[in-house]
Amino acid sequence: MKKAIRAWCAVLAAIALAALAALSVPAPASAATLTEVTSFGTNPSNLRMYLYVPDRVAPRPGLLVAIHYCGGSGPAFHSGTQFAALADRYGYLVIYPSVTRSSQCFDVYSPQALRRGGGSDPVGIMSMVDHVRQRYPVDPARIFATGVSSGAMMTNVLLGLYPDVVAAGAAFAGVPFGCFATTGGSEWNSECANGQLIRTPQQWGDLVRNAYPGYTGARPRMQIWHGSNDEILRYPNFGEQVKQWTNVHGLSQTPTFTDTPQAGYTRTRYGGAGDTAPVEAVSMQGVPHNLPVDAAQAVRFFGLDSTPPSSPPPSSPPPSSPPPSSPPPTATPTPTVTPTTPPPSPTLPPGTGCRIGYVVNAWNSGLTASVTITNTGATAVNGWNLAFTLPGGQNITSGWNATYSPTSGAVTARNVSYNAAIAPNGSVTIGFQANHSGNTAAPASFTLNDTPCAVS
């Protein structure tokens, strides 16, 4: 068994070279680099996280999780595919998870990995997604996953487990959700790999539905790529994936659209004829497992091919999204004008204290500030005002998770509807973007509901 896995890894190590043969994307000159992120949250299988933030980030950027093949790594997948170059063009963010187990294959086989919140790699990857959403104003409707081989399998897994998070996936040379399931800890399922695991559409669909029992929301769209001469994950897995995801969407197995995007390629769409059909499948005649990765077509399917803003953001801006349990605001709140008669300030309950974390990321004449307010007392705070004085030359231009007035000097940040309560030992994160004239320092002090706070 180990010999089979080692042989598979040896073949798949060449995937990066094949990816380079895919459609070339000319990229503008960029100073952005791939950065490793540590301590990103719950990580039961010791994955490593790499993040690519382009020089110009869209105002509400999309987020793409790009998942490597067996024997690969996050940095290798970054350098061997065009997803980062396209991020430079369109302003989305890219997470590259990286396996540390010896096979360098993702866990798409264990019972833990095939159950929502069960543990292993999917939980670690979701922690990466949450980490980025807490620090950037990611559009929650534009979070996507893509991968090759083992990464394509994980793409299927993520779409099955987290349909409320991942809006669409693109799987290059993968297998259906649950196909690679094993017992006894084995990483290899020969029956699935050889294309011998054939089920009805209903059976495949039930595997997905049972992974997140009770979920009744929208299901992710899926784009499927497979070579007819795949010698590692045999070609029948292409049709089985089509069965699964059309059934999940309640669609017929008969395509609504068929064309030939290039010689030897047959593209079928199900449930729609346009670029964002619920299911799109591309069969690649004569192509082996080591297939070219057409990143531009995946990005097109996701709808990430839009133009970023003309002005550069910070190299590491930390805007926060609202808590997942509450709906995010539809647009970034803008600073408010100081009212003629300010509303009365709430007061902290007796025995309640506060602590402020303040992180600044500056660039040229702009900056973003991420402010974490922690209730260090034993009583909940219900309604809050945070007062602080911005250093001279700083002027708030936009904000999130609070309203700010005035926009310079002595500023008061007031809670919005979804974050008015701060539980004992709980925290709320707010933030703003500002112009500056050279002084990017943090405020010297903060008061929460007229009570001075410690600063960490």
Sequence and secondary structure as in RCSB ss.txt:
>XXXX:A:sequence
MKKAIRAWCAVLAAIALAALAALSVPAPASAATLTEVTSFGTNPSNLRMYLYVPDRVAPRPGLLVAIHYCGGSGP
AFHSGTQFAALADRYGYLVIYPSVTRSSQCFDVYSPQALRRGGGSDPVGIMSMVDHVRQRYPVDPARIFATGVSS
GAMMTNVLLGLYPDVVAAGAAFAGVPFGCFATTGGSEWNSECANGQLIRTPQQWGDLVRNAYPGYTGARPRMQIW
HGSNDEILRYPNFGEQVKQWTNVHGLSQTPTFTDTPQAGYTRTRYGGAGDTAPVEAVSMQGVPHNLPVDAAQAVR
FFGLDSTPPSSPPPSSPPPSSPPPSSPPPTATPTPTVTPTTPPPSPTLPPGTGCRIGYVVNAWNSGLTASVTITN
TGATAVNGWNLAFTLPGGQNITSGWNATYSPTSGAVTARNVSYNAAIAPNGSVTIGFQANHSGNTAAPASFTLND
TPCAVS
>XXXX:A:secstr
 HHHHHHHHHHHTTHHHHHHTS           EEEE   S  TT  EEEEE  SS  SS  EEEEE  TT  HH
HHHHHSSHHHHHHHH  EEEEEE  STT     SSTTTTSTT  HHHHHHHHHHHHHHHHS   TT EEEEEETH
HHHHHHHHHHH TTT  EEEEES   TTTT  STT S  HHHHTT     HHHHHHHHHHHSTT  S   EEEEE
EETT SSS THHHHHHHHHHHHHTT  SS SEEE SSTTEEEEEES SSTT SEEEEEETT  SS    HHHHHH
HHT      SS   SS       TTS   SS        SS        TT  EEEEEEEEEETTEEEEEEEEEE
 SSS EES EEEEE  TT EEEEEESSEEESSSSEEEEE  GGG EE TT EEEEEEEEE SS     S EEETT
EE EE 
